[in-house]
């Protein structure tokens, strides 16, 4: 029988696998408890792509973290087996003239304050540079060359392979309980009754978090959001530089999307909104007919050249939402040897290159001022809104 690892990580999505890599690089023995080989089909990290952007309205902390993360994506492109981050730029459009207090305007201002050079896009420039968009609908916005998208599922699989190569072990099975004895977390129990023990347990299981830590239920919500893959009739119209990662007045509509995927040949469109309450264990994750109707309405209005596309795939992506939209990266205040890393709230993957160090610092008790916003919340807290999210 192998000795218990220093740290058992529950979950091998982007939070769990980056933490495992960082912790083993710091000399810890690490094991992973996974529901299936990454990218696990039900995990939020799965799918072809995730947006990589640094725009967060007026939120300077998240923009600074995103800047660090982008440098990390650049480094991964050099050190991993191939590039997974694609810098196509990000186009952020507004239906009305940008004004203070709105996501696009505040992002534009914060970018410039931090030394970046976003390009303001007028309707005439939109029509000439990004002709797939209806310039009569989107009258303002900007293009930022620093940003794009990352092959999310493929990257998680690559990082998992790196972790195993670095002697991180793994056990397949669904965790159904956290074992607490005399104020200390001793391990977890799998659905087959097997108990896994460790010196420290890191719970990084996304939408499943609150079901394993009931005291977090007032602060977490598992929400499902529709994703669509469209196969365009004229794919050449949806490739960079004429088409790129975009948000379409996102705080008021929720719509965002990507350029043509170079291998799958699809344009992915998603909606970043309130979503549906979805139980990660018991509920089906179906995209509803009303979601599809709303998507086609958006396409007809904003991207008319996509109207003749075939809808080839749908998915309802589950977010681990916190009540305030901030990540949850902290030790449990009552139980020793127990840390939770969750609460991606629909914007976690873009921080992938720095998540591991943030989580490892928390576990090791290393002072890190970046972590203050992500501390354990035990009192009733006021809800606030992430600037890019549609709350209609």
CORSUL-V910209 format. One record per residue. PHI is phi in whole degrees, -180 to 180 (* if undefined). PSI is psi in whole degrees, -180 to 180 (999 if undefined). OMEGA is omega in degrees with one decimal (none if undefined). Layout:
PHI:PSI:OMEGA, PHI:PSI:OMEGA
This chain:
*:132:179.2, -73:145:177.1, -65:154:178.4, -63:139:179.6, -71:161:172.5, -60:-43:-174.5, -137:130:173.0, -106:122:179.1, -102:122:178.4, -96:110:-178.9, 109:135:-180.0, -126:37:166.8, -78:-161:-172.9, -67:-34:177.1, -68:-49:-174.7, -70:-44:-174.5, -73:-36:177.1, -69:-36:176.8, -65:-42:-179.9, -60:-44:178.8, -63:-45:-178.3, -67:-42:-177.8, -66:-40:178.3, -69:-31:177.0, -69:-20:178.8, -94:7:174.0, 98:3:179.1, -84:147:167.4, -84:133:-170.2, -132:139:171.1, -126:152:178.6, -116:134:168.9, -103:117:-173.1, -126:146:176.8, -75:-25:178.2, -171:163:-178.7, -58:131:179.5, -66:148:-0.9, -79:117:-179.6, -63:133:-169.3, -60:-27:-177.3, -96:-3:-177.5, -79:152:179.0, -64:-27:-177.0, -70:-18:-177.1, -68:167:177.1, 111:174:-175.0, -72:-34:-165.8, -157:155:170.1, -136:149:178.8, -70:139:169.9, -118:114:-178.8, -149:159:176.1, -109:0:-176.2, -78:124:179.2, -139:37:-177.8, 63:-130:-178.1, -93:9:-175.7, -83:99:-175.4, -69:-34:-178.9, -63:-50:-178.1, -65:-36:177.0, -64:-40:178.7, -65:-42:177.2, -63:-40:179.6, -66:-36:175.4, -62:-45:177.2, -61:-43:-178.4, -64:-39:179.5, -64:-38:174.8, -63:-35:176.6, -67:-39:176.1, -63:-40:176.4, -59:-44:-179.8, -65:-41:177.4, -62:-38:178.5, -59:-28:178.3, -86:-33:-170.2, -100:-22:-179.6, -85:180:-172.7, -66:-24:177.8, -164:168:176.8, -70:132:175.1, -111:-19:178.2, -97:131:-176.8, -121:115:-174.9, -91:82:178.0, -89:-9:-170.2, 87:165:179.7, -128:129:178.4, -103:119:-178.7, -115:110:-171.7, -106:150:177.7, -129:141:178.0, -75:-28:-179.7, -116:165:175.9, -55:136:-178.8, -61:138:-179.6, -143:155:-178.8, -54:141:-179.0, 94:-14:178.2, -97:153:-174.0, -55:-49:-175.2, -66:-46:-179.0, -62:-48:-176.3, -68:-34:175.1, -65:-45:178.2, -56:-48:-179.5, -65:-44:-178.8, -65:-39:176.1, -57:-48:-177.9, -67:-37:178.0, -62:-32:-177.8, -94:14:171.7, 89:11:178.0, -90:169:-174.1, -131:69:175.6, -68:150:-179.2, -103:121:176.5, -66:137:-177.0, -118:114:176.1, -85:166:177.3, -56:-40:179.9, -67:-39:177.7, -69:-36:176.3, -61:-45:-178.7, -64:-35:-177.5, -85:-38:-175.3, -91:-33:-176.7, -132:69:-167.6, -68:-13:179.1, -69:-22:-179.8, -86:146:174.6, -81:110:-176.7, -72:-11:175.5, -80:-19:-179.6, -91:-45:-176.5, -104:104:-169.5, -97:-5:-177.6, -157:173:178.9, 143:-167:-179.6, -154:160:175.1, -116:130:177.1, -120:118:-175.0, -67:-24:-179.3, -88:99:-177.4, 152:176:-179.5, 161:-121:-177.4, -153:161:180.0, -129:143:176.6, -75:90:-167.0, -65:-56:-178.8, -62:-43:-179.6, -66:-37:179.1, -67:-43:178.5, -60:-42:178.1, -62:-41:178.2, -63:-45:-179.6, -66:-37:176.2, -62:-43:176.3, -61:-40:176.6, -63:-41:-179.4, -63:-45:178.8, -63:-40:177.2, -63:-26:178.1, -92:21:172.9, 73:22:167.2, -78:125:178.3, -91:164:178.2, -147:152:177.7, -128:131:177.4, -88:134:178.4, 160:155:179.8, -90:126:177.6, -78:127:-177.9, -112:-13:-178.2, -158:151:173.0, -105:128:-175.1, -91:112:178.8, -113:128:177.8, -135:124:177.8, 51:45:176.0, 77:12:179.4, -130:140:174.0, -82:119:-177.3, -101:-17:-178.8, 162:-161:-179.0, -136:161:178.5, -114:134:178.4, -92:165:-177.0, -62:-23:177.9, -87:5:178.7, 92:-9:179.8, -69:139:176.4, -107:130:176.0, -108:127:-179.2, -111:158:179.9, -164:163:175.5, -70:-28:-179.7, -151:138:178.0, -111:128:174.5, -110:115:178.5, -92:111:-178.4, -131:58:-170.3, -116:27:168.9, 54:-125:-173.6, -65:-15:178.9, -85:-5:-170.6, -56:-54:-173.3, -67:-24:177.7, -71:-23:178.8, -98:-20:178.5, -127:83:-171.7, -57:-29:-179.4, -68:-11:177.5, -90:-7:-176.2, -57:-35:177.5, -68:-15:-173.2, -113:-6:-178.2, -123:151:173.3, -141:133:174.1, -94:113:-174.9, -122:144:-177.7, -110:135:-172.1, -130:137:-173.3, -78:141:176.6, -129:140:-176.4, -131:140:171.4, -114:122:-178.7, -112:135:176.0, -102:104:-171.7, -74:149:177.3, -68:-30:-179.9, -126:80:-173.1, -61:-28:-177.8, -63:-19:-179.8, -80:-6:-173.9, -124:32:177.3, -114:152:177.4, -63:149:4.6, -89:-1:-177.4, -77:-13:178.5, -147:143:-174.7, -154:-177:172.1, -56:135:-175.4, -144:157:164.4, -125:138:-173.8, -116:86:-176.8, 52:49:-162.7, -60:-37:-178.6, -67:-20:179.8, -107:-13:-178.1, -128:-29:-176.9, 87:-9:-170.9, -83:139:175.5, -150:168:-179.8, -172:-172:-170.3, -137:160:171.4, -68:169:178.9, -54:127:178.2, -69:128:-172.0, -65:-23:179.5, -104:-47:-176.9, -77:-21:178.7, 68:31:-179.7, -125:154:169.3, -99:120:179.9, -93:133:176.1, -128:138:178.3, -135:169:178.1, -127:118:-177.2, -99:90:-174.8, -138:-148:179.2, -77:-29:178.2, 67:-172:178.2, -109:149:172.4, -70:119:-176.6, -130:126:172.5, -80:125:-173.9, -67:-20:-177.8, -97:-44:-167.2, -102:-26:-172.8, -91:146:171.6, -74:149:-175.4, -107:62:-173.8, -90:141:167.2, -83:125:-173.3, -86:163:179.8, -60:-36:179.5, -68:-31:174.5, -65:-44:-179.1, -66:-41:177.8, -61:-44:179.5, -64:-39:180.0, -64:-47:-179.9, -65:-33:176.1, -63:-43:176.6, -62:-45:-178.7, -62:-46:-179.4, -59:-39:-176.0, -79:-43:-169.7, -103:-31:-175.6, -132:66:-171.1, -59:-26:179.7, -73:-8:175.8, -93:-4:-174.6, -60:-35:-177.7, -86:10:-179.3, -74:157:171.9, -92:134:173.7, -85:107:-170.8, -103:-12:-177.1, -164:142:171.8, -133:156:180.0, -155:144:171.4, -107:109:-176.8, -84:132:-179.9, -93:127:172.3, -96:146:164.6, -96:90:-176.2, -84:134:166.6, -95:160:-174.9, -65:-25:-179.3, -108:1:177.9, 80:-1:178.5, -92:153:176.7, -63:163:180.0, -124:98:-176.0, -130:93:-177.0, -165:161:171.5, -73:151:175.7, -68:134:-175.9, -72:-16:-176.9, -113:-28:-173.9, -111:123:177.5, -70:154:175.4, 69:28:-174.1, -144:121:179.5, -128:144:175.1, -114:130:174.1, -128:100:-173.4, -158:-163:176.1, 74:38:178.7, -59:-28:172.8, 54:32:176.4, 82:4:179.2, -141:34:-177.6, -88:-35:-170.6, -66:-31:-178.6, -64:-14:177.6, -98:11:-172.5, -46:-47:-174.8, -67:-17:-178.6, -111:-7:-178.1, -60:-44:-177.6, -58:-43:-179.3, -71:-37:177.0, -62:-47:-177.8, -67:-44:-179.7, -63:-39:177.4, -62:-39:179.3, -66:-44:-179.2, -63:-42:-176.9, -82:-6:179.9, 74:26:179.5, -83:130:179.9, -61:130:-178.5, -153:106:-174.8, -64:-19:178.4, -66:-21:-173.6, -86:-9:-172.6, -56:-42:-177.8, -69:-18:-170.6, -107:18:-178.2, -72:164:177.8, -62:132:178.2, -110:121:-176.0, -114:-15:179.0, -102:168:174.5, -63:129:-176.9, -123:148:-180.0, -75:137:178.0, -76:138:172.2, -127:169:-172.7, -114:129:171.8, -62:134:-169.4, -62:-31:-175.4, -89:-3:-171.2, -94:138:178.4, -82:122:-177.4, -113:23:179.6, -77:999:none
